Amino acid sequence: MLSEIARIARLFGPEPAMPPAVLDPKVLRPPRTAINRKTAPAYRPENGADLTAPRGTTGWGEFQIRNESDQDCILRVMERNSPASPARTIYLHGQATSSIQGLSPGIYRLLVGFGRDWNSAEAAFGESDSPEFWIGPFEFFQTESSAERQGLRYTIGLKPIAQTSDSHGAGLTKVSE
């Protein structure tokens, strides 16, 4: 039986040519080093806040995200055809839930980063015990009839992965459609 990722890859073909650091989920980014807190104002975005303006067309797709960690989290929603620029960038508080709505049909991946001491000037965490990691791909499609409009919803629980972990994407605890 093929894994979900292998099934989608078989249906939609290989990823477009992208830099290895963006494409390869096995390439983990190291944790950010501490930022000089004297130069950065102490500001913590609201839970579920969009850190960048949503990009692209809107649809009925949705991610329901639960941060199961005590650390805050940044989620970058990346479209398969536009890997260099996130369609959405969302801030999640520790032990909180939020949704990312309005995703148009397509294939998306999530770049997840956990940390503490958010620095709004740098748009980064001051401290992190966990490297960023990729999860996905997630396929969205929608149907529309005269009676209703429907899109897919994925429910995801997230936890940071250990820096020494060999299990890439182990931060994903649950996915359902």
C-alpha positions in Angstrom: 0.0 0.0 0.0 1.4 3.4 -1.0 1.8 6.1 1.6 -0.3 9.2 1.1 2.7 11.2 -0.1 3.6 8.6 -2.6 0.0 8.4 -3.9 -0.1 12.2 -4.5 3.3 12.2 -6.0 2.2 9.5 -8.4 -0.9 11.4 -9.3 0.6 14.8 -9.8 4.2 14.0 -10.9 7.4 15.1 -9.4 7.9 18.5 -7.6 8.9 21.3 -10.0 12.6 22.3 -10.0 13.3 24.1 -6.7 16.3 24.7 -4.6 17.1 21.6 -2.4 16.6 23.5 0.9 13.0 24.4 -0.2 12.1 21.1 -1.8 13.7 18.3 0.3 11.8 17.6 3.5 14.9 15.8 4.8 16.8 19.0 4.9 16.1 20.6 8.2 17.0 24.1 9.0 19.0 24.6 12.2 17.4 26.5 15.1 17.7 30.2 15.0 20.3 31.7 17.3 19.4 34.1 20.1 18.6 37.6 18.9 19.7 40.7 20.8 16.5 41.4 22.8 17.6 45.1 23.5 17.0 46.0 19.8 13.7 44.2 19.4 10.4 45.3 20.9 8.6 42.7 22.9 5.5 41.9 20.8 3.6 38.7 20.5 1.1 38.4 17.7 -2.4 37.2 18.5 -3.1 33.5 18.1 -4.0 32.7 14.4 -2.7 36.1 13.2 -1.6 36.4 9.6 2.0 37.6 9.6 1.9 38.3 5.9 -1.0 39.3 3.6 -2.7 36.2 2.2 -1.5 35.5 -1.4 -3.3 33.8 -4.2 -6.9 33.1 -5.0 -9.4 32.1 -2.3 -11.3 28.8 -2.1 -13.0 26.6 0.5 -10.0 24.6 1.7 -9.1 24.7 5.3 -6.4 23.6 7.8 -7.6 23.2 11.4 -4.3 23.4 13.4 -3.8 22.4 17.0 -0.4 23.4 18.6 0.2 20.7 21.2 3.4 22.3 22.5 4.1 24.9 25.1 6.1 26.8 22.5 4.6 29.2 20.0 4.7 28.2 16.4 5.0 29.7 12.9 3.3 27.9 10.0 4.1 28.8 6.4 1.6 27.4 3.9 3.6 26.8 0.6 1.9 26.1 -2.7 3.6 23.5 -4.9 3.9 25.9 -7.8 5.2 28.9 -5.7 7.7 27.4 -3.2 9.6 30.6 -2.7 6.8 32.7 -1.3 4.3 31.4 1.3 0.6 31.7 0.5 0.0 32.2 4.2 2.1 32.7 7.3 0.3 32.1 10.6 1.4 32.6 14.2 0.1 30.0 16.7 0.4 30.3 20.5 1.4 27.3 22.5 -1.5 24.9 23.5 -3.8 26.8 21.1 -6.0 26.0 18.1 -6.5 28.1 14.9 -7.7 27.6 11.4 -6.3 28.6 8.0 -9.3 29.1 5.7 -9.8 30.1 2.1 -7.3 27.8 0.4 -7.9 27.4 -3.3 -7.6 24.0 -5.1 -4.0 22.9 -5.3 -1.2 21.0 -3.5 0.3 22.6 -0.4 3.0 21.8 2.1 3.6 23.3 5.6 6.9 24.6 6.9 6.6 24.5 10.7 8.9 26.2 13.2 8.6 26.4 17.0 10.2 28.8 19.4 10.1 31.4 22.2 10.7 35.1 22.5 9.2 36.3 19.2 11.1 39.2 17.6 8.7 41.2 15.5 11.5 43.3 13.9 13.3 40.1 12.7 10.0 38.1 12.2 11.7 35.2 13.9 11.9 33.5 17.3 14.7 34.5 19.6 15.1 30.9 20.8 14.3 27.5 19.4 15.0 24.0 20.6 13.7 22.4 17.4 14.6 22.8 13.7 12.0 23.8 11.2 10.4 20.8 9.4 8.1 20.2 6.4 4.8 18.3 6.5 2.6 17.4 3.5 1.8 17.4 0.7 -1.9 18.2 1.2 -4.2 18.1 -1.8 -7.1 20.5 -1.9 -10.0 20.4 -4.3 -13.5 21.8 -4.1 -17.0 21.1 -5.6 -19.8 23.5 -6.2 -23.4 22.9 -7.1 -26.5 25.0 -7.0 -27.2 23.7 -3.5 -23.8 23.9 -1.8 -20.1 24.6 -2.0 -17.6 22.2 -0.4 -13.9 22.1 0.1 -11.5 19.8 2.1 -10.5 20.3 5.7 -7.4 18.8 7.2 -7.1 18.6 11.0 -3.5 18.6 12.2 -1.9 18.4 15.6 1.7 19.7 15.9 4.6 19.1 18.3 8.3 20.2 17.8 10.7 17.5 16.8 13.9 16.8 18.8 17.0 18.3 17.3 18.7 14.9 17.2 15.7 13.1 15.7 16.2 11.1 12.5 12.5 11.0 11.9 11.7 13.9 9.6 8.2 15.3 10.1 7.7 13.6 13.4 6.0 16.7 14.7 2.9 15.7 12.9 0.6 13.9 15.3 -2.7 13.6 13.5 -4.1 14.3 10.1 -7.7 13.8 9.1 -9.9 14.8 6.2 
